[in-house]
Amino acid sequence: MTITQLQYVLAVAEHKNFTLAAEKCFVTQPTLSMQIQKIEEELNILIFDRSKKPIQLTDIGQKIVNQAKNIVNEADRIKDIVEQQKGFIGGEFRLGIIPTIMPTLLPMFLNNFIKKYPKVKLLIEELNTDEIIVKLKNGHLDAAIAATPLEDEKIKEIVLYFEPFVAYIPEHHANFQKEEIEVSDLNINEILLLQDGHCFRDGILNLCKNGTDVEQNNFQIQSGSFETLIKLADEGLGTTLLPYLHTMDLKDSDKLKLRNFKEPKPAREVSLIYPKSELKMQIIDALRSTIAGVVKGAIVFQNVQIISPLQKK
């Protein structure tokens, strides 16, 4: 059997469809089917149950797929070893970033990175944390930037910075008169939240220690935009919490409505995460050093309390 045949097996296992898998592998469907059939004949087993729709792995097929992932990863590592030995930092690198980090952090480091490492072709995708974890494990991302800790044994994390939560409190609210606020000042039922699927939302719910008991207001927000939440707060519909970097681009009039928390400030931990296979580490290290260089001056908070980004069960 060959590495290419194993890649075909992994593609069918992922997409559960021979035609779609062939498209993703840039081969014809008969070619892919024939190569998979060769492996099945060589091993004298069936990897896929073709009678089911969508196609399912057999019991032995699942074990073969698990081992095939290891083999393909190790084959990729050989190329990686050669590139590291040559000191080469280049090639395609697929990076995922969560939506609440992308608009503030990416403009801070991207220009510096592509100037310093012109041979790297960055493919950047905005994804939520759950999508990132799946793509890292399936080999469709090389690394990602997300809120941590994720408590996943298959993923490694390098902490980049700690980003405090900052309250946005309109003038009509009682807490507007306070110079600094405490977590006990928050009323979870007044806080305008991002839609489900955002780990920043889960972090706020964890901060308020009220992950499930949120009363339903007579309106429901389905927004992934901090700008929308700010405008709604200004209309008297509540308050909201923002990541620190997002507050730096607010208008001066809006900055007057920001209130910092007393120390230790509740904060999220932002990390560069990647699979345990540790492929393309030379590019991961280059990303880490570039980002560290640009955030050093922007975020200097030390006395913080890290809030988990994981949704409480």
N, C-alpha and C positions, 0 to 999 in steps of 0.2 A: 504494500500500500504506500501511497505517497502523501506528502503534506497537502498537496492540492486536493486530493480525494477527501482528506479529513476536513478541509475547509468547506467542501461541498456538503458534507454530512452536517457540519455545524450550521450552515446556511439553511438547510431544509429543516433542521431541528428548531431553528429560531422562527422561521417564517411559516412553517407547517404547510408549505405549498411548493411543489417542484418548479413550477413556472416562475413564481416570484423569486425563489432562491436562485434560479438560473440568471434572471435579470440582475440581481444584486452581485452575482459573481462574474457578470459580463461574458457568459457562455450561452450556448443554445440549451434548451431544456433536454433534448435527446442526449447531448454530450454529458450533461450533469447526471442524468438518470443512469446512463451506461456506466459511468465511473463509480457511482454509489453501488450499483449492482455488482460490479467487479469486487468491491470490498466484501459485500455480503456473501458472494460465492467463495472468496478466499477464506473467509472465516466460517463459512457454512452456517450462517445465522441470518435472521432478518433484523435489520436495524429499525425499520419503519413498518408500522401496520398501515398498509395502503388502503385497507377496506374502510377505514374510518375517515370521516370528513369533519374537521380538517385532519390531515395526516397526524398520527400519534407515534411516539417512540414506543418500541417494545421494552420490556423490562431490561433485557440485555442491551438494547439500544441506548437506554439512558446511561448505563454504566460506560458504554463505549464513548458516548458524547462527553461525559465528564472527563475521561482520559484524553480524548481528542483535544479538548480545550487546553489541557496541560501541555500536550505535545506541540500544538501550534504556537502557544506562548513561548515555549522553550526554543522553538525554531526562530521566532522573532528575536529572541535574546541573542542569538548568534550574530545577527546583523548589528544588533545594538552594541555588542562587545567590540566588534570591528570598528564601528563609528567612534566609540569612546576612545579606543586605542589611537585612532588617527586624530583625536581632538576635534572631530567634526560635530558642529552644532547646526543641524539643518534638517530639511525634509518636512513632511507633512506632520502636523501636530493638532489633534482634535481636542478642543478645550470647551467644557461646559461651564456656564456661570448662572447662578440663580438670579431671578428677576430683580430682587431687592438690592443686589450688589452690582449688577451689570451697568446701570446708567451712571453710577458715581465712580466706581473703581476703574472700569475699562478705559475711559478717557484719560485717567491719570497715568496709566503705565503703557498703553498700547504703542504710542508713538515712540517712546524711548526704546521699547523692546524691539520693534521692527527695524529701527535704525541700528541698534547694537547687534542684532542677529538677523541680517537680511536674508540668510539662506533658509530660515525657518518659515514655512508656510502655515500660518495659524488659521485653523478653521474653527470659528467661535460660534457657539450655539447657546441661546438662552433657554434654560430648562429648569423645571422645579426640582427639588431635592430627590424625590422618588424617581423621576425620570433619569436623573444623573446617576443614581446608584445602579439602576438597571443597565444603563449604557456602559458604565465602567466595567461591570461584571461580564457583559456580553462582548467586550472588546471594541465598542463603537466610540469610546472616548479614551483619550490617553490620560487626561487629568481634568479636574474641575475646581472651581472656587465656590465654596458653600459655607453655611453656618455649621459649626461643629460644637461638641463631639457628636458623632453619629453612632458610636458604639457598634460598629460593624467590623467583625474580625477579618473580613476580606479586603478592607480598605484602609490605607495608611493616610495619616493626616500630618501636615506641617503647618503649625499655627503662623499666620501672617500678621494679624493684629487683633486687638479687642476694640469693638465699636460700641460705645454707650448708646442706650436708648435716651431719647430726648422728648419731652412732652411738648405738644403744641396745644396751647390753651388760649382760646379767644377771650377778648376783653370782658365779655359779660359773665364769664365763669368765676366762681368764688376763688379758685386756685390761682387766678391771674395775679392777685395781689401778692402772692408769695414769691420770694426771690429764688428759692429752691424748694423742691417738693420731695416727698417720701413716697415709697410704694403704698403705704397705708392711706395716702391721699387719693389714690385711684379708685374709681368706681367702674368696674368692668362693663357695666351696662350703659355707661356714658361714652365708652371708648369706641370710636369708629375703627373697624378692623378690615384688613384685606380679606379677600375671599379665601375659602378653603383651598388648601394645596400650597399656601405660602408658609414657609417655616417661620417667617417673622411674625405672622399671626399666632402660630403655636407658641412662639417665645413669649408674646404678650400674655396669652392665656396662662402659661406657666408662671410668669412673673406675678400675676394676680392670684395664683394658686386656685384657679377656678376654671379648670379645663373643660367642664361640661355644663356648668350651671349658668349659662348666659341667657338672660331673658330675651324674648323676641320683642323688638320694638315694632311700631306700626309701619316700618319700612325696612327693607332688606338690601344691603349693599353687596353687589357682585362686581367689585372693582379690583384690579391689580395695580391701581395707580395711587401713589401718595398724594399727587396733585388733587385728585378728586376728593380724597378724605380731608385735605386742608380746606378746600372750598366749602365742603359740607359743614366743617367745624365753624367756619366763618359765618355760615348761615344760621348758627345757633343749634345745630343738630348733635352736638357732642364735642368731645376732644379726641385727640389721636396721639400716637407715639410714632416717632420717626427714628431711623438710624442716623447717627451723628453726621456721617459724610453727606447725607441728603440735605441736612440743614445748611450746609455751607453755600449752596446755590440759591437759597431763598432770597426774596426781596427784603430790603432793610425793614420795611413795615411789618413783614411777616416774622422776621427774626425777633422783633419785640415781644412776640407771643410765645417764644420758646422758654421753657423752664428746665434747667438741669436737675437731676436727682442729687440728693446728698450722698456723700461717699459712705460705703462703697457703691459706686454707681452700677446699676444693672446694665449689663452689656452682652453683646453676642460675640462669640469667638468665630473669627473668619479664617478659614484654612484652605490651603492647597491640598486637594485630596487626589489619590491615585490608587490603582490596583496593587495588590501585594506582589504581583509579578515584577514590579519596578522596572518596566521598560521605559526607554527614552529618558533616563534620569538626568542626562546632561541638559536636556531642554527644561525639565522640571526644575532643576537647580537654577537655571538661567532665569526662569520666570520668578522663582522665589526671590532671588537677589534683586531683580528689577523692581518688583512690587515693594519689597522691603525698603528700597531706596527712596521711593516716591511717597510712601505713607508715613515714613519716619517723622517728617515735619508736620504732617497733617493730624496724626493721632498720637498723642503722648500720654494717654491715660494709663495709670498703673493700678490704682486702688479701685478695682472693679469686682463685681460679682457676676460670674458667667451664668447666663440663663440658658437652659437646654432648648434646642430647636426642635426636639422630638415631641410629637403629639402624645399626651398622656393617655394611656388606655383607660 
